[in-house]
Amino acid sequence: MTIRPDLSKLDAETLETVKKAAPSLWCNPAYLPTRDEEAATGLKTAISDWHMLAPLLEKLFPELSATHGTISSNLTEVAPLQQALGYTPKFHGRLFVKEDHALPVAGSVKARGGIFEVMMTAINQARSEGFLGLSEDVTKLASREAHDFFAERTIAVGSTGNLGLSVGIAARTLGYNAVVHMSSDAKAWKIDRLRRFGVKVRKHRGDYNLAVAAARDAAAKDPMVYFVDDEASELLFRGYSAAAMELQTQLKQIGVEIGPKQPLFLYLPCGIGGAPGGISYGARGVFGPDVHCFFAEPTQSPSALLQMLHGTELPTSVYDLGLSNKTEADGMAVATMSKLVANHMKQRLAGVYTVDDDTLLNWLTLAYQQADLKLEPSAVIGFGGPHFLIDTAQGQAFCQRHLARAALENVIHVAWTTGGSFVPELQFQAFVDQGSAGAPDHIL
């Protein structure tokens, strides 16, 4: 029997709201905004690794030739969308979108982690087998000879879709056999796209966590299979973290200097936690106490909120609260959070909020109409951040505790989008139609 800790009155009230699948905000009482030397050191390693990979990526993927092998996305201020969402500059600051939904190669934030882990694994395997010398140019891995070398090996992953696309495309491009174990809520178009790349897809009846467990077990039986473990991968985590330095560069280019008088709030869609956790970790290394990172989840799949609220050492599941873990935001249909990420986020995560599917679809439509953004339902959840932080009692208490009063109107809000550019047109139009039909007369 698992012994649950005594919860504060505020946390107990939040838990009751979560049980009802109602939009909620939880602010982390252990949150400690400060300079973070550990994160800064980890970030330097990640950036160095990405620099090493850039020439190889440029050779493997023609779409990266213009950026010389760099995987990056635009940072865009979205004033018309901000107005449509009801956020006034005087009270809510400025709203930006970090457009990882349009990342090249994989079309989602998972390009930052999945491609990174596959490439780093390929280098490690090639070196350990003597195929690639320690001082040899890594672009050798783009050769026909390397393709044949990797063809004897397999890379496997469990996914609801976007990580599978990222890992599968990268693995097949190098020559690996690739196997993606998909959960029951994976979208058919993602499965079809994987199969067109020659990726083997294993569809499971269970949810994401069961698909990952099945993939892990299958890989353990074959020494020629490398398993990308979304629940426990430091490589994935490291790959995501480098995005924070890219963000700092882009903010400086438009004259935005993050500091005590102009703090940064990041709103990050969360499934198992690897991508938002890695990005948050990197952001702490760059911005220190002046960045405040919030994870965002569907009301039926608040795995991170529950895990962080109960404590990182206790296993928690959305099913324990009677929630369905069913959501149109398939990339976030996850019942339990990564323990690795939970431990990294103990004092680094500012909080977590949840949003229902009808609101997500409405925001998807607004984002398309007001900012010409083509997003998946999971990718729009960051748009709720300013509401929760500025317009709710808990959010206001957080700001009073951690921000100077004069800083509120200067806050830079960044909604981090995650996927959508690869969604088939008919599917996307169906999302837009749903969002138009169910448009609420208020934000949340």
N, C-alpha and C positions, 0 to 999 in steps of 0.2 A: 504494500500500500504506500503510495506517495504522499508524504506530508506536505501540505501546502503552507506557505508562510502567512502570518497575519498581514492583512493588507490595510493600508491607511484608509480612512473614510473616503477620501477622494478617489483612490484607486478602486475601492469596492464599488463606488457609484459608477465609475467608468466601466468596470466589468459588467455591471448590470445593463448598461447601455449597449455594450458590445454583444451581450447575449441576445438582445432584441434585434440584432442586425441593423442597428441605427447608426448613422454617422457619429463618429467619436474622435476625441483627441486625448491622447495620453502624453504627458510631459514627464521626462525621465528625472526622478528625484536625485539620482546619482550623477547627473550630467555635470561635467566639469570642463567648461571652455577655457583652454589654456594653450600655451605653446606646446608642441608635441614633437620632440626630437626623434622619438622612435618612428613616428609616421613620416617625418621628413627624410630620415635615412632610408626607409623602405621605398619612398617615392623616388629618390635618386637612383636606386637599383632598378626600379621599373623603367624609368626614362632611359637609362643606359641600355637596358635590354631591347627596348623598342628601337633605339638608334641602331643597334646591331642588326635587327631584323629588317629594317627599312629597305636595304638594297635587294634582299631576297624577295620581299613582298612586291617590290616594283617589277621584278622579273616574272613573278608568278601571276600577277593580276594586272592586266592592261589598264583597268580603271584607276589604278594608283600611280600611273606614270606622271600625271600632272602634279602630284604631291610628292613625288620621289619616294614612294613607298610608305608615306605617312597616312594613317587612318585618323581622320578628324571630321568634325561636324561644325556647322555654323552656330553662332550665338546671335539670336535675333530678338530685338525689342518688339513687343506686340501690343502697341498702344490701343488700336481698335478692339482687339480681343480683350484687353484689360478693361476697357470701358464696357464692353458687352457683358463681362463677368461681374460688373458692379464694383470694381475696384478703382477708387479715386486716388490720383497721385498724392493729394494732400494727406490722406490718411493711410494709404497702402504702399506708398513708394512707387517703384518701377518694376514692371514684370517683363522678364526675358524668357526665351525658350532655348534650351540647349538641344539642338536638333539631331539627337542620336538615332531617331527613327529613319534618318536618311544616310546613315553611315554606309560607305561603299562596301562591296563584296557580300555582306550578310544582311544589310538593311535593318539593323537593330543594334542596340547597345551591346548585344552579345558579341559583336565583332571585336570589341575591345578585349574581352576575356577569352572567348573560344578560339579565335585565331591565334592569339598570343600563346595559349597553352599548347595548341597543336604544333606551332612552329618551334617553340622551346623544347618540346618533347622530341620533335624530329632531329633537332641539333644534338640533344643529349644522346639519343639512340645512335645516331650516325657517328658520334665521337666515341661512344663506348664500344662500338663494334669495329672501330678503326677505319670506317669509311671516310670520315672527315677528321683531318688533323686539327689540333688545338689552334694552330695559327693559320689554317686554311680559310679562304673566303667562303662564307656561308652560302653564297649564291650558287655554289656547287650543287646545292640541294634542289635547284631548279632544273637539273640536267636529266637527260634520258636515263643515264646510269643510276641516278638517285631514285628516279621513279620506279625502276625495277627493284631497287633495294627496299623501298617502302612497300612495294606490292606484296611482299611476303609477310607483312604485318597488318594489324587491324587496330583502329581506334574506335572505341565505343563510348556512348554517353546516354544518359536518361534525360528526357526533356518533355516539356509541353509544346515545344515548337521552335522558338527562336534560338536557343542554345544549340539545339540539334542542327539547325540550318548553318549556324556559324561553324561548328565543329565539323559537320559533314562536308561542307563546301571546301574548307581548308584542307581536310584530310584527303579528300579525293583529288584535289588539285596537286598535292604532293605525290600521289600514287598509292596511298594507303587504301586498304579495304576500310569501309566505314559502316558502322551499325548504330542506329539511333533507336532507342527504346522509348516509345511515345506513350503518354498517359491517355486515358479515355477521352479527355477533354481537348486533345490536340485537334487543331483545325485541319480539315481535309486538304485544303490548298497547300498547307505547309508539308504535309506528307507527300503530296504529288510533286512538289518542287524538289524535295530531297531525292525522290526516286528518279527524277529526270537527271540528277547529277550522278546517278549510279550508286546512291546510298541505300543500304538495306534498312528497311524500317520494320521494327517489331512493335505491333500495336498491343497494348495491354488493357484489360478491362478496368483496372484500378486507377487511382489517382497518381499524381506526379511522384509522390514519395515511394509508392509501390513500383512504379516504372524504374526509378533510380535503383531501388533495392534489387530488382530483377537484373538490371544491367550490370550492377556490381557483382552479383553472384555469378553471372555468366562469364564475365571477364576473368574472375578469379580462377576459373577452371582451365584457362588457356594462357600460357606464358608469352604467347605472341600477340596478346591483346592488351592494349593500354586503355585504361578506363579514366575518362575525364569525370571526376567526382564533384558535381556542383555543390554538394553539401559540405565538402571538406577539402577543397583545393586551394592551396596557397598560391599556385600559379595563376589560376583564374583571378583571384583576389588582387594579385600584383598587377596583372594586365589592366584591370579596370582602373586602378589607382592613378595611373599616369594622366588620365583625363583632367585631373585637377589643375595640372600645370598648363595644359591647353586652355582651360577656362580663364586662368589668371592672365595669360597673354592676351586673350581676346578682350577681356575687360579693360586692360590697360590701353589697348588699341583704340577704344572708344572713350578714353579719358576717365574711366571709373577706377578709383583707388580704394580698395576695400580696407577698412580700418574701424576704430571705435565709433567714429562719427558717420560712417557709411558701411554698416554691417551687411553680410551676405547670408541669405537664407536659401538653402537648396532643398527641393522637394523631389524625392526619388521613388519611383515605383518599385515595390518590393514583392518578390516571390519568395524564393528560398533565401535570398539576401546577399548573394555574392556580388552582383553588380552594384547595388546601392551601398553595400558595406565597403567595397573597394574604393568607390568614388569618394565616400565620406572620409575614409582613412587618408586618401591622398589629399583631400581638401583640408584636413586638419594639418597635414604637413606643410601645406602652402600658406593657408590663411590663419592658422592658429586659433586664438580665441574669438576672432571676428567672423567666423563662419558657423552657422547653426544648421545642422542637417536633420531633416525629418524624412522618415520612410512613410510611404502611403500605400494603403492596401484596400481591397474590396471589403465590404461589410461582412460578406460570407466567408472570407479567407484572411482573417486578421492574425496570421501566425506570428509575425514579429511583435505585434502589440502584446499578445498573450505571453510570449516567451520573455520579453523584456520586463513586463509587469510582474511576472511571477518569479523572476530571477533566472539567470543564465544556466544554473546547474540543474534545474528541474525540467524534465520533459513535459511539453505541453502540446496540445493538438486542438484545432478548431472544432473537431468532432466532440471533444469533451464538453463543449458548451451547447451542443445540439445544432451547430451551424452546418450548412450543407457542403461548403467548399465548392459550390457551383457558381460560376460567374462568367460573363461575356469576356472579361479580362483574363483570357486563358493563361497568359504568362504568369499570372499571380495566383492561380488556383493551387495553392500549396498549403498543406495542413500543418506542417511543422517547420520551424525556422532552422537554418544551419547553426549548429553549435559553435563552429569556428567563427562565424560572423558575429553571433551573439556575444562571444567573449571579447572580440575586438571592439565591440560597440558599447561595452559596459558604461564607460564614462564619456564616450565620444558621440553617442547618439542623443540628439536633443529631445526627440519624441517620435510618435507615430500617430497618424490619423487614418480614418477609414471613410470610404465613399460608396454609395450604392450604385448599382448598374445603370439605373435610369438616368442618374445624374451624369455618369460617365458618357453615356451615349449622347446626351444633350451637349456636353462640352465638346465631344468629337465633332458634332455638327457645327457648333459655334467656331471651333478652331478652323474648320474648312471654309466657312463662310467669311470669317473676319480676317484670317491670316493665311489662307490657302495652304493649310497644313493637312497632309494626308496621314492620319494616325490610326492606330489600333485603339480599342477601348482602354487597354492597360496603359497606353502611352499618355493619356490626357489627365491622369489622376493628380499630377502635380499642380494642376490649375486650382486646386482647392486650398493650397497652402496659405495664401494671404488671408482667406476667410477665417481659417482656424486660428491663425496667429493674431490677427488684428480685431476680429469681430466676435470672439468668444471669451468668456470669463477666464478660462484656463490659459488661453493664448495670451491674453492681456497680462495675466499674472506672470507668465514666462517672460514677456518682454520687460515688465517692470523689474524683474529680478536680474536679467542678463543684459539689458540694453540701457544706454543713456536716454533720457526722455527726448532730447533733441534729435536722436538718431532715427526715430520712428518714421518720419516722413522721408528719410533718405535711404531707407532699406532697399537693397537690391534683391528682388525675388527671382529665382531661377527655377523654372519647371523643367525637369529633365525628361525629355521624351525618349521612348525606348524602341518602338517598332511601328511599322505602318506603310513604309514606302513600297514594300513588296506585295501588299495585299491586292488581290485581283480586283479589277474595277467593279464588277458586279457585287462582290462581297462588300466592298467599301461603300458603294451606293446604298446597299441594304442597311449598313450602320447609320448612314446619314439620314435615311428615311425614318428609321426607328427613333433617332434622336430628335428629328423634327416633330414626329407625332407625339412624343412624350415630353415635350419641352415644359419644364416647370415654370412657375411665375416667380421663383426665388432661386438662389444659388444652391442651397442645401436645406 
